[in-house]
């Protein structure tokens, strides 16, 4: 039961931190990405009206990936804060790169490149810091929930 509680808290806090970082990046024009709408466009085949399906897909995939991270973190032989941060950060980068590669292969490239001309690489790569933030925060949350639960 402890691992389920840790996964739920890590998922919620990590996802909020990731979305917050990406929101600030979009508002300050440092990052040009909308991963949720991109995921929804896989279902809707258009960026219009893709927010709700994208949010559902994003939350379901996030829950599943947090479950995987929970199982991996639970198997750490020496559960220290730095092990959790390192593993969470590594997990975040791997997931971020995998999402970039998957979306670049699955998204209809014509509308994607028309909407983001000459910025396709920037759009893809700017999701990685968000996933790095997610993994790092999730690792910290797993450590503290495991210590105090």
CORDAGI-V575795 format. One record per pair of residues at least 24 apart in sequence whose C-alpha atoms are under 10 Angstrom apart, sorted by the first residue. I is the first residue (numbers start at 0). J is the second residue. D is the distance in whole Angstrom. If there is no record, write none. Layout:
i & j & d
I & J & D
I & J & D
This chain:
i & j & d
0 & 148 & 10
1 & 141 & 10
1 & 144 & 8
1 & 145 & 7
1 & 148 & 7
2 & 66 & 9
2 & 69 & 7
2 & 70 & 8
2 & 72 & 10
2 & 73 & 8
2 & 141 & 8
2 & 144 & 9
2 & 145 & 8
2 & 148 & 10
3 & 65 & 10
3 & 66 & 8
3 & 69 & 8
3 & 70 & 10
4 & 141 & 9
4 & 144 & 8
4 & 145 & 9
4 & 148 & 9
5 & 65 & 10
5 & 66 & 9
5 & 69 & 8
5 & 137 & 9
5 & 138 & 10
5 & 140 & 7
5 & 141 & 5
5 & 142 & 9
5 & 143 & 9
5 & 144 & 6
5 & 145 & 7
5 & 148 & 9
6 & 62 & 8
6 & 63 & 10
6 & 64 & 10
6 & 65 & 6
6 & 66 & 6
6 & 67 & 9
6 & 68 & 8
6 & 69 & 6
6 & 70 & 9
6 & 137 & 8
6 & 138 & 10
6 & 140 & 9
6 & 141 & 7
6 & 144 & 9
7 & 62 & 8
7 & 65 & 8
7 & 66 & 9
7 & 69 & 10
7 & 137 & 10
7 & 140 & 10
7 & 141 & 10
8 & 65 & 10
8 & 137 & 8
8 & 140 & 7
8 & 141 & 8
8 & 144 & 8
9 & 62 & 10
9 & 65 & 7
9 & 66 & 10
9 & 68 & 10
9 & 69 & 9
9 & 133 & 9
9 & 134 & 9
9 & 135 & 10
9 & 136 & 7
9 & 137 & 5
9 & 138 & 8
9 & 139 & 8
9 & 140 & 5
9 & 141 & 6
9 & 142 & 10
9 & 144 & 9
10 & 58 & 9
10 & 61 & 7
10 & 62 & 6
10 & 63 & 9
10 & 64 & 9
10 & 65 & 6
10 & 66 & 9
10 & 68 & 10
10 & 69 & 10
10 & 133 & 8
10 & 134 & 9
10 & 136 & 9
10 & 137 & 7
10 & 140 & 9
10 & 141 & 10
11 & 58 & 10
11 & 61 & 9
11 & 62 & 9
11 & 65 & 10
11 & 133 & 10
11 & 137 & 9
12 & 133 & 8
12 & 136 & 7
12 & 137 & 7
12 & 140 & 8
13 & 61 & 10
13 & 65 & 9
13 & 129 & 9
13 & 130 & 9
13 & 131 & 10
13 & 132 & 7
13 & 133 & 4
13 & 134 & 7
13 & 135 & 8
13 & 136 & 5
13 & 137 & 5
13 & 138 & 9
13 & 139 & 9
13 & 140 & 8
14 & 57 & 10
14 & 58 & 9
14 & 61 & 8
14 & 62 & 10
14 & 65 & 10
14 & 129 & 9
14 & 130 & 9
14 & 132 & 9
14 & 133 & 6
14 & 134 & 9
14 & 136 & 9
14 & 137 & 9
15 & 132 & 10
15 & 133 & 8
15 & 136 & 10
16 & 129 & 8
16 & 130 & 9
16 & 132 & 7
16 & 133 & 6
16 & 134 & 10
16 & 135 & 10
16 & 136 & 7
16 & 137 & 9
17 & 126 & 9
17 & 127 & 10
17 & 128 & 8
17 & 129 & 5
17 & 130 & 6
17 & 131 & 8
17 & 132 & 6
17 & 133 & 5
17 & 134 & 9
17 & 135 & 10
17 & 136 & 9
18 & 126 & 10
18 & 129 & 7
18 & 130 & 9
18 & 132 & 9
18 & 133 & 9
19 & 129 & 9
19 & 132 & 10
20 & 126 & 10
20 & 128 & 8
20 & 129 & 6
20 & 130 & 10
20 & 132 & 8
20 & 133 & 9
21 & 125 & 8
21 & 126 & 7
21 & 127 & 10
21 & 128 & 8
21 & 129 & 6
21 & 130 & 10
21 & 132 & 10
22 & 129 & 10
24 & 125 & 9
24 & 128 & 10
24 & 129 & 9
25 & 125 & 10
29 & 121 & 10
29 & 125 & 9
30 & 121 & 7
30 & 122 & 7
30 & 123 & 10
30 & 124 & 9
30 & 125 & 6
30 & 126 & 8
30 & 128 & 10
31 & 115 & 9
31 & 118 & 8
31 & 119 & 9
31 & 121 & 7
31 & 122 & 5
31 & 123 & 9
31 & 124 & 10
31 & 125 & 7
31 & 126 & 9
32 & 115 & 9
32 & 118 & 10
32 & 119 & 9
32 & 121 & 8
32 & 122 & 5
32 & 123 & 7
32 & 124 & 9
32 & 125 & 7
32 & 126 & 7
33 & 122 & 8
33 & 123 & 10
33 & 125 & 10
33 & 126 & 8
34 & 98 & 9
34 & 99 & 9
34 & 102 & 9
34 & 122 & 9
34 & 123 & 9
34 & 125 & 10
34 & 126 & 7
37 & 102 & 8
37 & 103 & 10
37 & 105 & 10
37 & 106 & 7
37 & 107 & 10
37 & 111 & 9
38 & 98 & 10
38 & 102 & 8
38 & 105 & 9
38 & 106 & 8
40 & 105 & 10
40 & 106 & 7
40 & 107 & 9
40 & 111 & 10
41 & 102 & 9
41 & 105 & 7
41 & 106 & 6
41 & 107 & 8
42 & 106 & 10
44 & 106 & 8
44 & 107 & 7
44 & 110 & 9
45 & 106 & 9
45 & 107 & 9
45 & 110 & 8
45 & 111 & 9
46 & 110 & 8
46 & 111 & 9
46 & 114 & 9
61 & 133 & 10
64 & 90 & 9
64 & 91 & 10
64 & 94 & 9
65 & 90 & 10
65 & 133 & 10
65 & 134 & 9
65 & 137 & 8
65 & 138 & 10
68 & 134 & 9
68 & 137 & 9
68 & 138 & 8
68 & 141 & 9
69 & 137 & 9
69 & 138 & 9
69 & 141 & 7
72 & 138 & 8
72 & 141 & 8
72 & 142 & 9
73 & 141 & 9
73 & 142 & 10
73 & 145 & 9
78 & 141 & 10
78 & 142 & 7
78 & 145 & 9
78 & 146 & 9
79 & 139 & 10
79 & 142 & 7
79 & 143 & 10
79 & 146 & 10
80 & 138 & 8
80 & 139 & 7
80 & 140 & 10
80 & 141 & 9
80 & 142 & 6
80 & 143 & 8
81 & 138 & 9
81 & 139 & 9
81 & 142 & 9
82 & 138 & 8
82 & 139 & 9
82 & 142 & 9
83 & 134 & 9
83 & 135 & 8
83 & 136 & 9
83 & 137 & 8
83 & 138 & 5
83 & 139 & 6
83 & 140 & 9
83 & 141 & 7
83 & 142 & 6
83 & 143 & 10
84 & 134 & 8
84 & 135 & 5
84 & 136 & 8
84 & 137 & 8
84 & 138 & 5
84 & 139 & 6
84 & 140 & 9
84 & 141 & 9
84 & 142 & 9
85 & 134 & 9
85 & 135 & 7
85 & 138 & 8
85 & 139 & 10
86 & 134 & 8
86 & 135 & 8
86 & 137 & 10
86 & 138 & 7
86 & 139 & 10
87 & 130 & 10
87 & 131 & 8
87 & 132 & 9
87 & 133 & 8
87 & 134 & 4
87 & 135 & 5
87 & 136 & 7
87 & 137 & 6
87 & 138 & 5
87 & 139 & 8
87 & 140 & 10
87 & 141 & 9
88 & 128 & 10
88 & 130 & 8
88 & 131 & 5
88 & 132 & 7
88 & 133 & 8
88 & 134 & 5
88 & 135 & 5
88 & 136 & 8
88 & 137 & 9
88 & 138 & 7
88 & 139 & 10
89 & 130 & 10
89 & 131 & 8
89 & 134 & 7
89 & 135 & 8
89 & 138 & 10
90 & 130 & 8
90 & 131 & 8
90 & 133 & 9
90 & 134 & 6
90 & 135 & 8
90 & 137 & 10
90 & 138 & 9
91 & 127 & 8
91 & 128 & 8
91 & 129 & 8
91 & 130 & 5
91 & 131 & 4
91 & 132 & 7
91 & 133 & 6
91 & 134 & 4
91 & 135 & 7
91 & 136 & 10
91 & 137 & 9
91 & 138 & 10
92 & 126 & 10
92 & 127 & 6
92 & 128 & 8
92 & 129 & 9
92 & 130 & 6
92 & 131 & 5
92 & 132 & 9
92 & 133 & 9
92 & 134 & 8
92 & 135 & 10
93 & 127 & 9
93 & 130 & 9
93 & 131 & 9
93 & 134 & 10
94 & 126 & 10
94 & 127 & 8
94 & 130 & 7
94 & 131 & 9
94 & 133 & 10
94 & 134 & 9
95 & 123 & 9
95 & 124 & 8
95 & 125 & 9
95 & 126 & 6
95 & 127 & 5
95 & 128 & 8
95 & 129 & 8
95 & 130 & 5
95 & 131 & 7
95 & 133 & 10
95 & 134 & 10
96 & 123 & 9
96 & 124 & 8
96 & 126 & 8
96 & 127 & 6
96 & 128 & 10
96 & 130 & 9
96 & 131 & 10
97 & 127 & 9
98 & 123 & 9
98 & 124 & 10
98 & 126 & 8
98 & 127 & 9
98 & 130 & 9
99 & 123 & 5
99 & 124 & 7
99 & 125 & 9
99 & 126 & 7
99 & 127 & 8
100 & 124 & 10
